[in-house]
Every structure is written in C-alpha cells, then in structure tokens.
C-alpha cells in the first residue's frame, strides 16, 4: 500500500493566507464561532474564559 499521507502543519494564520487551505480554514473558523456562541448562550462558558 501507499501508506499514510501527511501534510506539513500550518498555523491558523498560514492556513488562512494559503489559497489551498483558506476556504476550509474559513469554514472551520465560522463553525468554531457558532459552537463557542452556543456554549456562551447556554451559560456553559463565559467570554472571560475565551479572552483569558
């Protein structure tokens, strides 16, 4: 078999700036915001936990 394929790791900024990954990185960002907002709305976390 061909084995496992790996890709170089990119940080978030690099992924958003890279045309190959910017679309998926933007989608992940949008989904993450939705998830975090739902946790805040449910009172499970507060904004201070996010901003540190």
HUWO-V253740 format. One record per residue. N is the residue number from 0. RES is the residue in one small letter. NEAR is the number of other ideal C-beta (glycine too) atoms within 10 Angstrom. D_LAST is the distance of its C-alpha to the last C-alpha in Angstrom with 1 decimal. Layout:
# HUWO-V253740
[[N:RES:NEAR:D_LAST] [N:RES:NEAR:D_LAST]]
This chain:
# HUWO-V253740
[[0:x:3:46.0] [1:x:4:43.7] [2:x:5:40.9] [3:x:5:37.2] [4:x:5:36.1] [5:x:6:32.9] [6:x:7:31.1] [7:x:5:29.1] [8:x:7:25.3] [9:x:14:23.7] [10:x:8:20.1] [11:x:11:18.8] [12:x:9:20.0] [13:x:13:23.3] [14:x:17:23.8] [15:x:16:23.3] [16:x:12:25.7] [17:x:11:28.3] [18:x:6:30.9] [19:x:10:31.5] [20:x:16:27.9] [21:x:13:26.6] [22:x:10:27.9] [23:x:11:26.4] [24:x:18:23.0] [25:x:12:23.0] [26:x:10:24.1] [27:x:14:21.4] [28:x:13:18.7] [29:x:10:20.5] [30:x:10:20.7] [31:x:10:17.1] [32:x:10:16.3] [33:x:9:19.1] [34:x:10:17.8] [35:x:14:14.3] [36:x:10:16.0] [37:x:11:18.5] [38:x:13:16.0] [39:x:14:14.5] [40:x:8:18.2] [41:x:8:19.2] [42:x:7:16.8] [43:x:9:15.6] [44:x:12:11.8] [45:x:10:10.3] [46:x:8:8.4] [47:x:7:5.7] [48:x:11:5.3] [49:x:10:5.5] [50:x:6:3.8] [51:x:4:0.0]]
